[in-house]
C-alpha cells in the first residue's frame, strides 16, 4: 500500500492506492522503454497532479514517426502498450513474469541462451578511448589524473552539526 518512487514511473495501482505487487515493476519497465525510445516518459507533465491523473486515465500516445524522425517498430509499440496496461491483471508479465515478456514478438530474434552466456554482440559499442577527464573535478597540477580534488573540510561546521542530534532517540518514534 506504500506510495513511493519516481512520480513518472508510478503504476496506476500505486497512484490509486489500491495495493500493488510486482506488476508495478513491469509497468516501470514499460515507462523506461518508452523513455529510452521517445526521450520523455509517456505521461509526463510538469504539474504533478496532472501527471498522476494522466497515469490513471490517459492512453499511451506515440509521437508521429515521420514528423519527429523517430524510428520505432510496431512490435515495440505493442510491447510498451501491453506493459502499460492500466489493469495490472492484463499487464504483460503479470501472469508469467519475465518469461511472458520474453515471449513477446519484439524479442523473437533474441537468443536467450546466448544472452545468458554473454555471446550476443551488442549493436552499439561506445568509444572508451575518449578522454572524459573534463567531466571530473581534477587538480590542475595533478600528474596522475586518477587523483581527484577533495575540498578542505570545515571542522567548525562538523562540530556544530554533530550536536544537532545529541538528544535524538530512535525509540521515541
trRosetta pair geometry for C-beta under 8 A, 3 or more apart (Angstrom, degrees):
i j d omega theta_ij theta_ji phi_ij phi_ji
1 17 6.4 45 -163 -165 80 82
1 19 5.6 -33 -80 -95 72 66
1 20 7.8 151 -81 16 26 77
2 14 7.8 -21 93 -139 60 100
3 10 7.9 20 -159 -132 72 136
3 14 6.0 134 -122 177 63 88
3 17 6.2 -34 -70 -90 114 98
5 9 5.7 -104 153 82 119 103
5 10 5.5 146 81 -81 120 80
5 14 7.0 -3 31 166 130 165
5 24 8.0 -156 -40 163 165 131
5 28 7.8 -106 -170 -92 143 128
6 9 4.5 54 74 21 99 112
6 10 7.4 -154 85 -36 48 76
7 10 5.8 -35 -152 -5 37 116
7 48 6.0 -75 -154 -139 164 94
7 51 5.8 61 146 115 119 142
7 52 7.0 -74 -165 -67 106 87
8 31 6.6 147 137 -175 84 137
8 35 8.0 76 140 -76 133 134
8 41 4.1 136 179 26 124 176
8 43 7.0 172 -148 66 70 86
8 44 6.2 7 -124 -94 118 73
8 51 6.7 -72 -91 -170 63 132
9 27 7.6 127 178 116 67 92
9 28 4.7 40 -175 -123 110 91
9 31 5.0 -179 -118 82 70 158
9 32 7.5 31 -115 -51 115 81
9 41 7.3 -109 -64 -129 62 140
10 14 4.6 -120 -167 82 96 129
10 15 5.4 111 129 -55 125 89
10 24 7.8 -34 -156 -153 47 113
10 52 7.3 -8 73 -114 137 82
10 55 6.1 27 84 -167 90 167
11 14 5.0 96 58 4 73 101
11 15 7.3 -143 98 -3 38 88
11 20 6.3 128 68 -128 126 135
11 23 6.9 129 -160 114 168 84
11 24 4.2 -133 2 -123 137 78
11 27 3.8 108 -96 60 106 168
11 28 7.2 -76 -50 -42 95 74
11 55 7.6 171 -169 176 16 119
11 88 7.0 58 165 -85 138 109
12 15 5.4 -56 -145 39 38 111
12 16 5.9 25 159 -9 72 111
12 27 7.7 -153 7 -129 71 152
12 55 5.7 -177 -83 142 69 88
12 56 5.1 118 -133 -110 98 56
12 86 5.0 32 -1 -153 162 77
12 88 7.8 -153 61 -47 97 89
13 16 5.8 -55 -135 48 30 105
13 18 5.0 -89 -152 58 79 100
13 19 6.6 -52 172 77 113 43
13 20 4.6 139 109 -88 118 93
13 23 7.3 58 22 85 144 117
13 24 6.9 -114 61 -76 109 97
13 88 5.6 -13 -30 -35 139 131
14 17 7.2 25 -178 -75 33 46
14 20 5.3 -9 -68 -40 78 150
14 24 6.0 68 -39 -116 118 133
15 52 5.0 164 -143 -161 125 94
15 55 5.3 143 -36 95 157 127
15 56 5.4 -126 102 -64 140 99
16 56 6.4 117 -58 -116 96 115
20 23 6.9 -126 -165 59 82 90
20 24 4.8 40 173 -42 133 124
20 88 7.5 170 -133 -80 75 161
21 24 7.1 163 75 -2 32 89
21 88 7.5 126 44 160 92 150
22 25 5.2 -31 -174 17 69 118
22 26 7.4 67 137 -14 74 92
22 97 7.6 -3 115 -112 141 88
23 26 5.6 -48 -157 33 49 111
23 27 6.6 56 144 -21 70 99
23 88 4.0 87 129 -163 158 114
23 91 5.3 110 -163 64 110 143
23 93 7.0 149 -125 96 65 99
23 94 5.0 20 -105 -102 113 93
24 27 5.3 -48 -152 34 40 118
24 28 6.3 42 149 -21 67 103
24 88 7.8 -32 -57 -114 57 129
25 28 5.5 -50 -147 36 34 113
25 29 6.5 41 149 -23 63 100
25 93 7.9 -113 87 135 86 147
26 29 5.4 -44 -149 30 36 117
26 30 6.8 42 149 -20 62 100
26 83 5.5 -139 160 -147 84 85
26 91 5.5 133 98 146 131 121
26 92 6.3 -163 177 86 133 66
26 93 3.6 180 -105 67 144 145
26 94 6.8 -115 34 -54 157 66
26 101 7.1 -159 -131 -70 109 130
27 30 5.7 -55 -159 33 34 113
27 31 6.6 32 147 -17 66 103
27 83 6.5 155 -110 158 31 79
27 84 6.3 87 -141 -110 72 54
27 88 7.6 -59 -48 -107 118 89
27 91 6.6 -50 -66 -144 81 149
28 31 5.5 -50 -148 36 37 113
28 32 6.2 40 152 -21 67 105
29 32 5.6 -54 -146 37 31 113
29 33 6.3 30 156 -18 65 105
29 83 5.7 -105 86 -160 92 141
29 93 7.6 92 43 -31 141 163
29 101 7.7 -11 113 -131 157 156
30 33 6.0 -53 -144 36 29 108
30 34 6.3 30 155 -18 63 108
30 42 7.8 -27 135 -6 93 144
30 79 7.7 -169 -114 134 84 72
30 80 5.2 120 -157 -151 88 60
30 82 7.8 -158 -100 79 128 51
30 83 2.8 175 -72 110 114 117
30 84 4.2 -168 139 -50 150 83
31 34 5.8 -58 -150 38 29 113
31 35 6.2 27 154 -19 65 109
31 41 5.5 6 -169 -144 100 99
31 42 6.2 -117 -122 13 69 103
31 84 7.1 111 -58 -91 66 110
32 35 5.7 -56 -145 37 29 110
32 36 6.3 27 157 -18 65 107
33 36 5.8 -55 -146 37 30 110
33 37 6.2 24 156 -15 64 113
33 76 7.2 -153 161 -167 122 98
33 79 7.0 -67 126 113 163 114
33 80 5.6 -145 93 -93 119 97
33 83 7.1 86 31 49 130 159
34 37 5.9 -65 -147 42 27 108
34 38 5.7 -13 171 14 69 117
34 41 6.7 74 96 -148 113 44
34 42 4.6 -12 141 -51 161 103
34 60 7.1 -117 -107 -153 146 123
34 80 5.1 106 -70 -146 94 135
34 84 7.5 29 -37 -46 139 140
35 38 6.7 -66 -120 54 22 85
35 39 7.0 -22 -171 155 55 3
35 40 6.4 -92 -127 122 74 10
35 41 5.0 -12 -81 -82 109 58
35 42 7.7 -97 -56 -26 71 69
37 70 7.3 88 159 -180 79 122
37 72 5.6 59 -173 -97 125 134
37 76 6.5 153 -104 153 153 139
37 80 7.7 -93 26 -65 148 145
38 42 7.6 96 41 -83 149 66
38 62 7.1 -140 -86 -139 130 71
38 63 6.3 130 -142 11 112 110
38 70 6.5 27 -116 -153 60 160
40 44 4.9 -72 165 -2 107 154
41 44 4.6 124 63 -58 86 95
42 60 5.0 -32 -166 -130 139 89
42 61 7.5 144 -163 40 87 59
42 80 7.6 156 -72 170 141 122
42 84 6.6 -20 60 -117 166 161
43 51 6.0 109 127 -159 98 66
43 54 4.0 164 -164 115 105 115
43 55 4.9 144 107 -71 170 64
43 58 5.9 144 -119 62 101 127
44 51 6.8 -22 -154 -116 26 104
45 48 7.8 179 93 -77 93 15
45 50 4.2 -100 131 102 154 109
45 51 4.3 -159 52 -70 95 73
45 54 6.0 133 -13 0 128 141
46 50 7.9 25 62 56 51 125
46 51 7.9 -173 50 -48 11 111
47 50 3.9 60 85 14 111 114
47 51 6.6 -180 89 -17 55 83
48 51 5.4 -51 -147 33 33 117
48 52 6.4 30 157 -16 66 104
49 52 5.9 -55 -149 38 31 108
49 53 6.3 33 151 -20 64 107
50 53 5.5 -53 -146 37 33 114
50 54 6.3 34 154 -20 66 105
51 54 5.9 -57 -151 35 28 109
51 55 6.6 32 151 -22 63 103
52 55 5.5 -47 -148 31 35 115
52 56 6.6 29 154 -14 64 106
53 56 5.9 -61 -153 40 31 108
53 57 6.0 -22 167 22 68 117
53 58 7.8 72 121 -22 68 101
54 57 6.6 -81 -128 57 24 80
54 58 4.1 -13 -158 7 73 133
55 58 7.5 2 -40 35 14 94
56 86 7.4 75 -165 -140 38 119
58 61 7.6 -58 162 -14 110 102
60 80 6.4 -171 163 129 161 106
60 81 5.6 -152 52 -103 137 71
60 84 5.2 91 -55 88 134 149
62 65 7.9 11 139 -54 112 79
62 72 7.2 -120 -163 70 135 141
62 77 5.9 -52 -45 -119 157 111
63 67 7.1 -114 163 74 94 105
63 68 4.5 16 135 7 130 155
63 70 6.1 78 79 25 110 140
64 67 3.9 48 89 23 123 113
64 68 5.9 129 72 2 69 94
65 68 7.0 -82 -142 54 14 85
65 69 7.8 53 167 -111 51 11
65 70 5.7 -108 -131 71 57 72
65 71 6.6 72 -160 -101 107 37
65 72 6.7 -139 -106 36 109 79
66 69 7.3 14 -173 -73 26 49
72 76 5.2 -99 -175 68 100 133
72 77 6.5 111 130 -50 116 88
73 76 4.9 100 59 5 84 95
73 77 7.1 -140 101 -2 49 86
73 106 7.5 150 83 -117 127 88
74 77 5.5 -54 -152 37 37 115
74 78 6.3 38 151 -20 68 105
75 78 5.7 -54 -148 37 31 110
75 79 6.3 35 152 -22 65 105
75 104 7.5 132 -175 147 94 97
75 105 5.0 -118 -131 103 115 101
75 106 4.2 155 149 -85 109 73
75 108 8.0 -92 -143 3 152 109
76 79 5.4 -48 -146 35 35 116
76 80 6.3 34 156 -17 66 105
76 106 5.6 101 -81 -120 54 129
77 80 6.0 -58 -150 38 28 108
77 81 6.2 27 155 -18 65 110
78 81 5.7 -55 -142 38 30 111
78 82 6.2 26 159 -16 65 108
78 104 7.5 178 108 -169 103 114
78 105 7.2 25 77 50 139 112
78 106 7.3 -171 69 -45 95 106
79 82 6.1 -63 -151 39 25 106
79 83 6.3 21 155 -16 64 110
79 92 7.2 -90 -155 55 57 170
79 101 7.8 74 -152 -158 101 84
79 104 5.3 97 -104 153 96 153
79 106 4.4 -18 -51 -15 138 149
80 83 5.7 -59 -146 39 31 109
80 84 6.0 8 161 -1 67 115
81 84 6.1 -70 -142 51 26 97
81 85 7.4 61 150 -63 59 71
82 85 6.0 -8 -161 -35 39 107
82 91 7.0 122 161 -158 62 46
82 92 3.8 60 136 -31 110 122
82 104 7.2 -175 60 -112 149 132
83 91 6.5 46 -152 -167 31 92
83 92 5.2 -56 -74 51 57 111
83 93 7.0 39 -116 2 78 121
83 101 7.6 48 -86 -118 104 113
84 91 7.7 125 2 -126 2 99
85 88 7.4 149 95 -95 96 22
85 90 4.5 -124 160 98 150 94
85 91 4.3 -159 55 -87 108 63
85 92 7.1 126 -2 -7 118 69
87 90 4.4 51 86 19 107 109
87 91 7.0 -163 93 -33 53 81
88 91 5.0 -34 -148 3 43 126
88 94 5.8 140 159 -103 70 135
89 94 5.9 175 -139 146 25 159
90 94 7.2 54 48 25 11 148
91 94 4.7 102 67 -36 83 116
92 100 6.2 -170 -174 126 71 110
92 101 5.7 100 146 -95 107 76
92 104 6.6 28 -160 -71 145 127
93 96 7.5 -102 -144 68 32 54
93 97 6.0 15 -166 -154 75 21
93 98 6.6 21 -131 -78 101 35
93 100 5.4 180 -93 73 36 116
93 101 4.9 13 -78 -50 97 107
94 100 7.7 -60 40 69 44 162
95 100 5.8 114 67 -81 86 154
96 99 5.0 -74 143 73 106 102
96 100 3.7 127 66 -49 97 106
97 100 6.3 130 60 11 33 99
97 101 7.7 -72 134 2 41 99
98 101 5.4 -55 -153 37 45 113
98 102 6.1 41 153 -19 75 106
99 102 5.8 -56 -145 39 31 109
99 103 6.6 35 153 -24 63 104
100 103 5.9 -55 -154 29 30 112
100 104 7.8 52 144 -41 57 86
101 104 5.8 -28 -171 -8 44 116
101 107 7.5 78 137 -9 67 145
102 107 5.1 -96 -155 102 53 161
102 110 7.4 -105 -155 81 90 129
102 112 6.4 41 -171 -81 142 132
103 107 7.4 13 2 64 5 118
104 107 5.6 79 67 15 78 98
105 108 5.1 -7 -158 -37 52 117
107 110 4.5 -51 -169 26 78 126
110 115 6.4 14 177 -42 99 136
110 120 7.7 3 -150 -114 78 149
111 114 3.9 44 103 17 116 116
111 115 6.4 163 91 -19 60 85
111 120 6.9 174 60 -84 91 107
112 115 5.3 -54 -146 36 33 116
112 116 6.3 34 156 -20 67 104
113 116 5.9 -53 -149 35 29 110
113 117 6.5 17 154 -7 62 110
114 117 5.8 -65 -148 46 32 104
114 119 4.3 -93 -165 72 83 107
114 120 5.2 108 123 -58 105 83
115 118 7.5 29 179 -79 33 31
115 119 7.6 -90 -61 48 20 70
115 120 4.9 4 -93 -14 65 135
122 125 5.8 119 79 -68 117 77
127 130 5.3 83 110 -28 103 103
131 134 7.1 74 122 -10 93 92
132 135 5.2 -35 175 25 82 117
132 136 7.3 66 128 -11 82 103
133 136 5.8 -70 -156 42 48 104
133 138 5.7 -20 -174 -9 100 152
133 145 5.2 -63 -111 -164 135 135
136 148 6.2 -83 163 -115 118 115
137 148 6.4 76 82 -168 72 97
137 149 5.0 -82 132 45 98 116
138 142 5.8 -104 169 39 92 138
138 145 5.8 -12 -147 -150 149 74
138 147 7.5 94 -152 83 85 60
138 148 5.8 -76 -103 -117 61 63
138 149 6.5 159 -145 -16 14 94
139 142 3.7 105 71 -35 104 106
139 147 6.2 -29 21 109 121 100
139 148 7.4 157 -14 -161 82 22
139 149 5.1 140 -61 -73 72 90
142 145 6.4 122 110 -94 120 37
142 147 4.7 -164 -146 72 132 110
144 147 4.9 80 84 -8 96 105
153 158 6.7 21 164 -35 111 132
154 157 4.2 51 101 10 113 115
154 158 6.9 160 93 -15 62 85
155 158 5.6 -57 -152 36 37 113
155 159 6.3 36 154 -20 69 106
156 159 5.8 -54 -147 37 32 111
156 160 6.3 30 156 -18 66 108
157 160 5.8 -56 -146 38 30 110
157 161 6.1 27 157 -19 65 112
158 161 5.8 -58 -143 39 27 110
158 162 6.4 30 160 -26 64 106
159 162 6.2 -52 -147 26 27 110
159 163 7.4 22 157 -15 57 105
160 163 6.5 -67 -167 32 32 107
160 164 7.6 45 143 -38 63 98
161 164 5.6 -38 -163 3 45 120
162 165 7.4 -76 -172 40 38 89
162 166 7.6 65 139 -62 66 90
163 166 5.3 -18 -154 -27 53 121
165 168 4.2 -25 -170 -4 82 133
169 172 4.9 84 85 -13 97 105
170 173 6.2 -56 -169 30 52 105
